[in-house]
Amino acid sequence: MGKRRDDPTNNIHFYNSVWSLRSPPDSIQRRVEPGQILTLMILGCENMSYGTIIAGIYFVAILLVSCYVYADSVNRMSNMSFQSIQSASSIEMEKLRSSASIKSILLASDHATLYVNVTNTGDVKITGDEFQDIDILITYTDNATGITQSYWCYYDSNNPANDRWILNSTITPNPFPAIVNPLDWDPSETLSLTIELAAPHQIRGGTTGYLKVILPQGSSNAQTFIG
């Protein structure tokens, strides 16, 4: 150990400008006051705390970012769930408010064409653009095979080679009576349809058939007919 020298300002003793790591003599212990010991502890904490403070800042920043991301994710999921429920409820309400009633079914002499009148008995208007979403299911006994067949008929004004339905061109206006919107199917109006079965499909005479009309909202109405 080097020579001892004293700090004239704080009466703290050093050995060759290096802190003694060993316990100082009793005379030195008696000369270090409690306030000086506290000062030394504070100086030591200051020297060692910079890394801890920086690490703490990073930890708090990461924690805040994580909380924000979590809260944002929860908020997005809640909004998506709410919108899905709202959309499903809206669709179900539209379905409950829509309805139709088949008023008449007439089979033509070729046994491949049917004329059908359907009345809009609901509260929902079906626009002309939505006609393509009206589907028709027809079940009948095939004239050639005697086997019961079921076919979907879709709105198709351009391709007579497929089973299809179109607006009855002999009825004007159609839907009728055209009270408000001539091109739309409003409540209480009747839509006149022509169902055309593509060759070689034919309905056997004297047999019972089944016809179902499904609206764009999902509601439907069915009726039987005699071939």
C-alpha positions as semicolon CSV with decimal commas, in nm:
position;residue;x (nm);y (nm);z (nm)
1;M;0,000;0,000;0,000
2;G;0,137;0,345;-0,088
3;K;0,169;0,640;0,137
4;R;-0,140;0,780;0,288
5;R;-0,247;1,129;0,195
6;D;-0,544;1,330;0,314
7;D;-0,804;1,523;0,120
8;P;-0,783;1,869;0,276
9;T;-1,145;1,951;0,179
10;N;-1,332;1,640;0,289
11;N;-1,086;1,480;0,531
12;I;-1,114;1,160;0,325
13;H;-0,795;0,958;0,319
14;F;-0,644;0,807;0,005
15;Y;-0,348;0,586;-0,060
16;N;-0,146;0,697;-0,367
17;S;-0,464;0,842;-0,525
18;V;-0,627;0,498;-0,519
19;W;-0,920;0,409;-0,296
20;S;-0,826;0,154;-0,037
21;L;-1,036;-0,162;-0,080
22;R;-0,937;-0,282;0,263
23;S;-1,077;-0,156;0,587
24;P;-0,890;0,163;0,682
25;P;-0,725;0,199;1,019
26;D;-0,938;0,288;1,318
27;S;-0,808;0,643;1,312
28;I;-0,940;0,686;0,957
29;Q;-1,278;0,525;1,035
30;R;-1,324;0,768;1,320
31;R;-1,252;1,065;1,097
32;V;-1,511;0,972;0,821
33;E;-1,843;1,123;0,914
34;P;-2,188;0,976;0,820
35;G;-2,258;1,257;0,573
36;Q;-1,938;1,180;0,387
37;I;-2,027;0,811;0,365
38;L;-2,365;0,904;0,211
39;T;-2,186;1,129;-0,040
40;L;-1,961;0,840;-0,142
41;M;-2,262;0,609;-0,185
42;I;-2,440;0,862;-0,406
43;L;-2,129;0,911;-0,618
44;G;-2,099;0,535;-0,663
45;C;-2,465;0,502;-0,759
46;E;-2,429;0,782;-1,013
47;N;-2,134;0,609;-1,173
48;M;-2,320;0,277;-1,203
49;S;-2,677;0,396;-1,289
50;Y;-2,643;0,527;-1,645
51;G;-2,676;0,183;-1,801
52;T;-2,965;0,097;-1,571
53;I;-3,147;0,419;-1,661
54;I;-3,103;0,360;-2,035
55;A;-3,223;0,000;-2,000
56;G;-3,524;0,122;-1,804
57;I;-3,608;0,376;-2,073
58;Y;-3,593;0,107;-2,342
59;F;-3,808;-0,124;-2,131
60;V;-4,074;0,142;-2,075
61;A;-4,072;0,233;-2,447
62;I;-4,112;-0,131;-2,551
63;L;-4,389;-0,176;-2,294
64;L;-4,577;0,129;-2,423
65;V;-4,544;0,017;-2,786
66;S;-4,663;-0,333;-2,696
67;C;-4,962;-0,194;-2,509
68;Y;-5,050;0,029;-2,805
69;V;-5,023;-0,258;-3,055
70;Y;-5,234;-0,482;-2,832
71;A;-5,500;-0,215;-2,778
72;D;-5,509;-0,137;-3,151
73;S;-5,547;-0,506;-3,236
74;V;-5,829;-0,548;-2,986
75;N;-6,000;-0,237;-3,124
76;R;-5,971;-0,360;-3,484
77;M;-6,106;-0,704;-3,393
78;S;-6,395;-0,546;-3,204
79;N;-6,481;-0,323;-3,501
80;M;-6,465;-0,616;-3,743
81;S;-6,686;-0,828;-3,518
82;F;-6,936;-0,546;-3,479
83;Q;-6,947;-0,484;-3,855
84;S;-6,993;-0,856;-3,924
85;I;-7,279;-0,880;-3,675
86;Q;-7,434;-0,562;-3,814
87;S;-7,406;-0,692;-4,171
88;A;-7,555;-1,030;-4,077
89;S;-7,841;-0,858;-3,895
90;S;-7,907;-0,634;-4,195
91;I;-7,916;-0,932;-4,432
92;E;-8,150;-1,122;-4,200
93;M;-8,380;-0,820;-4,173
94;E;-8,392;-0,789;-4,552
95;K;-8,478;-1,158;-4,576
96;L;-8,760;-1,122;-4,322
97;R;-8,901;-0,820;-4,505
98;S;-8,893;-0,987;-4,848
99;S;-9,143;-1,244;-4,973
100;A;-9,310;-1,359;-5,294
101;S;-9,611;-1,563;-5,389
102;I;-9,646;-1,776;-5,704
103;K;-9,989;-1,693;-5,847
104;S;-10,002;-1,914;-6,155
105;I;-9,802;-2,173;-6,351
106;L;-9,897;-2,265;-6,707
107;L;-9,720;-2,535;-6,910
108;A;-9,708;-2,470;-7,285
109;S;-9,794;-2,734;-7,544
110;D;-9,426;-2,803;-7,617
111;H;-9,389;-2,933;-7,256
112;A;-9,065;-2,737;-7,228
113;T;-9,193;-2,385;-7,161
114;L;-9,369;-2,258;-6,848
115;Y;-9,535;-1,922;-6,791
116;V;-9,522;-1,815;-6,427
117;N;-9,666;-1,513;-6,250
118;V;-9,507;-1,417;-5,916
119;T;-9,625;-1,132;-5,693
120;N;-9,394;-0,937;-5,465
121;T;-9,573;-0,969;-5,130
122;G;-9,293;-0,822;-4,919
123;D;-9,174;-0,473;-4,832
124;V;-8,851;-0,484;-5,032
125;K;-8,810;-0,353;-5,385
126;I;-8,612;-0,575;-5,622
127;T;-8,437;-0,368;-5,885
128;G;-8,396;-0,470;-6,247
129;D;-8,024;-0,524;-6,185
130;E;-8,113;-0,782;-5,918
131;F;-8,318;-1,002;-6,152
132;Q;-8,004;-1,200;-6,226
133;D;-7,999;-1,299;-5,858
134;I;-8,346;-1,455;-5,873
135;D;-8,307;-1,834;-5,899
136;I;-8,569;-2,091;-5,992
137;L;-8,561;-2,460;-5,905
138;I;-8,786;-2,688;-6,107
139;T;-8,851;-3,056;-6,037
140;Y;-9,048;-3,263;-6,289
141;T;-9,083;-3,607;-6,449
142;D;-8,885;-3,627;-6,769
143;N;-9,099;-3,710;-7,070
144;A;-8,845;-3,944;-7,231
145;T;-8,706;-4,136;-6,934
146;G;-8,985;-4,112;-6,678
147;I;-8,723;-4,017;-6,419
148;T;-8,776;-3,727;-6,182
149;Q;-8,530;-3,450;-6,263
150;S;-8,435;-3,129;-6,083
151;Y;-8,272;-2,834;-6,254
152;W;-8,174;-2,481;-6,160
153;C;-8,291;-2,212;-6,398
154;Y;-8,107;-1,880;-6,392
155;Y;-8,187;-1,545;-6,546
156;D;-8,026;-1,552;-6,891
157;S;-8,160;-1,351;-7,180
158;N;-7,877;-1,440;-7,418
159;N;-7,832;-1,818;-7,417
160;P;-8,137;-2,033;-7,504
161;A;-7,920;-2,346;-7,500
162;N;-7,939;-2,356;-7,117
163;D;-8,231;-2,406;-6,882
164;R;-8,320;-2,046;-6,806
165;W;-8,584;-1,794;-6,716
166;I;-8,651;-1,461;-6,887
167;L;-8,911;-1,188;-6,865
168;N;-9,231;-1,273;-7,050
169;S;-9,206;-1,052;-7,357
170;T;-9,583;-1,068;-7,422
171;I;-9,660;-0,878;-7,101
172;T;-9,618;-0,499;-7,101
173;P;-9,527;-0,345;-6,865
174;N;-9,344;-0,620;-6,680
175;P;-9,353;-0,615;-6,379
176;F;-9,712;-0,497;-6,377
177;P;-9,880;-0,276;-6,290
178;A;-9,584;-0,037;-6,305
179;I;-9,694;0,201;-6,029
180;V;-9,365;0,366;-5,932
181;N;-9,056;0,230;-6,107
182;P;-9,122;0,072;-6,447
183;L;-8,799;-0,131;-6,449
184;D;-8,810;-0,251;-6,087
185;W;-9,022;-0,511;-5,910
186;D;-9,190;-0,310;-5,638
187;P;-9,403;-0,449;-5,354
188;S;-9,751;-0,564;-5,468
189;E;-9,639;-0,584;-5,833
190;T;-9,641;-0,908;-6,032
191;L;-9,348;-1,035;-6,233
192;S;-9,432;-1,247;-6,537
193;L;-9,165;-1,508;-6,613
194;T;-9,100;-1,747;-6,897
195;I;-8,910;-2,063;-6,804
196;E;-8,747;-2,241;-7,096
197;L;-8,608;-2,594;-7,064
198;A;-8,327;-2,668;-7,304
199;A;-8,363;-2,968;-7,537
200;P;-8,402;-3,256;-7,481
201;H;-8,566;-3,167;-7,148
202;Q;-8,945;-3,205;-7,157
203;I;-9,207;-3,242;-6,885
204;R;-9,422;-3,553;-6,911
205;G;-9,789;-3,469;-6,940
206;G;-10,019;-3,558;-6,654
207;T;-9,740;-3,565;-6,395
208;T;-9,694;-3,335;-6,097
209;G;-9,406;-3,091;-6,097
210;Y;-9,259;-2,860;-5,834
211;L;-9,137;-2,504;-5,886
212;K;-8,954;-2,284;-5,633
213;V;-8,862;-1,917;-5,672
214;I;-8,574;-1,783;-5,458
215;L;-8,540;-1,407;-5,420
216;P;-8,203;-1,225;-5,393
217;Q;-8,258;-1,174;-5,018
218;G;-8,291;-1,551;-4,963
219;S;-8,665;-1,583;-4,906
220;S;-8,855;-1,819;-5,134
221;N;-9,193;-1,952;-5,238
222;A;-9,284;-2,288;-5,395
223;Q;-9,582;-2,425;-5,579
224;T;-9,674;-2,751;-5,751
225;F;-9,813;-2,777;-6,102
226;I;-9,959;-3,041;-6,335
227;G;-9,766;-3,129;-6,649
